[in-house]
């Protein structure tokens, strides 16, 4: 993976855009988030040497980092963690700061999605995110289950159903209303959202829990409850992330299915 990322830095913008889209598609389902973060860290450690051969390496790496955050491949907190692993004064730290600066700019998401001029695929994904947010809000406000399921089908983006799962779980945490979880249950039972997409959505939430707790103090406890419920009701396999979830406390009455 590291060699592939190094190679793509010196390619045309269209190929860089395709690499970002592929990385988003492979995230969690094929490539663990820890491997992605480790690859970026190694690239940043060797940034000085890379810049000797590829003069634009610093700028392109900063854009790849920022794009990974916009695509929800890396949580913003990971940039801080990556930065702490780099020596003071190195080019890698400068690149991280460049990425953070790009992300903090006005309309950052839209600009980063178009950073290599591709825009098409990235914009389609951004549009899908907006539609998913809207259909979940309408369902949470009292929308019909069957109608919402049909809206998810109409998106015609089965590879992006993990976004439905992620947004539904976060909405349940924020609203303190578990109605939206019934949608995930129905989607799983109908096979509308397959197991790999369900797992990917849950993992995306687990990967961003530290950020979520800034606005939702009980996010970790909620996440543990949702994982336990999903296992009991069959949306997730009983073996899902046992090691990860051992860090959280699940109330006894939930474990017993009460």
LINDA-V850330 format. One record per pair of residues at least 4 apart in sequence whose C-alpha atoms are under 6 Angstrom apart, sorted by the first residue. I is the first residue (numbers start at 1). J is the second residue. Records with the same first field share a line. If there is no record, write none. Layout:
I->J, J
//
This chain:
2->39
13->116
23->27
26->30, 31
27->31
28->32, 33, 200
41->82
43->47
44->92
45->92
47->51, 92
50->54
51->55, 57
57->61
58->95
62->95, 98, 99
63->67
66->99
67->71
68->73, 74
69->73, 74, 75
75->208
78->82
79->83
83->93
103->108
108->112
111->115
113->119, 122
114->118, 119
119->123
138->143
139->143
140->180
161->197
162->197, 198, 200, 201
163->167
164->168
165->201
166->201, 205
167->171
171->175
172->176, 177, 178
187->192, 193
188->193, 235
212->216
213->217, 219
219->223
224->250
230->234, 235, 236
231->236, 237, 238
253->258
254->258
//
